[in-house]
């Protein structure tokens, strides 16, 4: 009888100690990313036919999780990172325009059109032509700077994507390695829980970086998918490759940046996470802004050089074209609007011979009513002129940033809700653990009391013999 009592009490001590250890583990990892709350599971020990029972046994240390809540949290994580990255890239793109600013394109165009008006008022003054050429050069310089800034943003994003893909490949290998370890039957008790926690940390990062769907499998293993493309299955991880786009040097919108499987070249449909936003910006948003600069350069060539397109009566426009395309001293100007597509922000330039060609034959040749120059000056207030078109482009960039900021705020709210729902199941409440701590301490004390009582009873019986 005493042996059975001591055995039962000892099992109670062991169970209570396991509970205390579990509480300690939970509290110490309350703020550890990826950690799943643990609970000690107990069962009665009872020999068949024995109505009394033989104590309690620890059947395992269970991790608390809900696969549905977990997937919602991973999806919201990817959406939040996408929105934040898009906001950052669009903000950088908007800053490339440097608007509004005294050095911005809009202000430089206003000065140039004022100088056109000055030439129209004083067409016989050589200095007016020189000043016009100088202000036109300031416009070209501002456009070049905006294009250079935008290209820098593009190149930085592309470089960051290359680095991020290297990190992602390493993390995919980590998940596959953990899957292999979880499949082992030689794990020590509790080791699988630690591996699952480590795996959760890596998957959280992958969700933030490129968005993944995690499908739970046997013994804590997981399969990772993106749009039906498997990245991790069991102990096998696929590697992905980032191929940069053609860039913005020519304002091209072709040659998109892509992500593919390294082994087969299969396209990986990344549309979430930091990488998803970077791809969208590289392939859509940033080329769109460069195209706005290209359209502005083309509009200046067409509308300024050819005054007939401004509603004037002239059939020749400027005697010498002001704007065109080329490099260095090489200058060409489209003669009709249909060839203006040759002009983009990178090759847009001012004719270095503009003022000298007007001044070559002397001041007497400059006298006139300045009608052509005034027609061009009127573009300053035309809603369909270069100034109006550029104002629309700048306003659209600002609206894009505003929408991106709102999306980032909404995505953060959704993620916080999803995270809270997931943590309500798998997270650690320190207060609840402190209550469990008291309960297990009392259980331990009760089991210890049984042992001391049995010992005292045995001692009393021995003394009575």
Buried (B, 14 or more C-beta within 10 A) or exposed (E): EEEBBBEBBBBBBBBBBBBBBBBEBBBEBEEEEBBBBBBBEBEEBEEEEEEEEBBBBBEBBBBBBBEEBBBBBBBBBBBBBBBBBBBBBBBBBBBBBBBEEEEBBBBBBBBBBBBBBBBBEBBEBBEBBBBBBBBBBBBBBBBBBBBBBBBEBBBEBBEBBEEBBEEBBEBBBBBBBBBEBBBEEEBEEBEBBBBBBBBBBBBBBBBBBBBBBBBBBEBBBBBBBBEEBBBBBBBEBBBBBBBBBEBBBBBBBEEBBBBBBEEEEEEBBBBBBBBBBBBBBBBEBBBBBBBBBBBBBBBBBBBBBBBBBBEBEBEEBBEBBBBBBBEEEEBBBBEEBEBBEBBBBBBBBBBEBBBBBBBEEEEEEBEEEBBBBBBBBBBBEBEEBBBBBBBEBBEBBBEBBEEBBEBBEEBBEBBEEBBEBBBEBBBBBEEEBEEBBEBBBEBBEEBBEBBEEBEEEEEEEEEEE
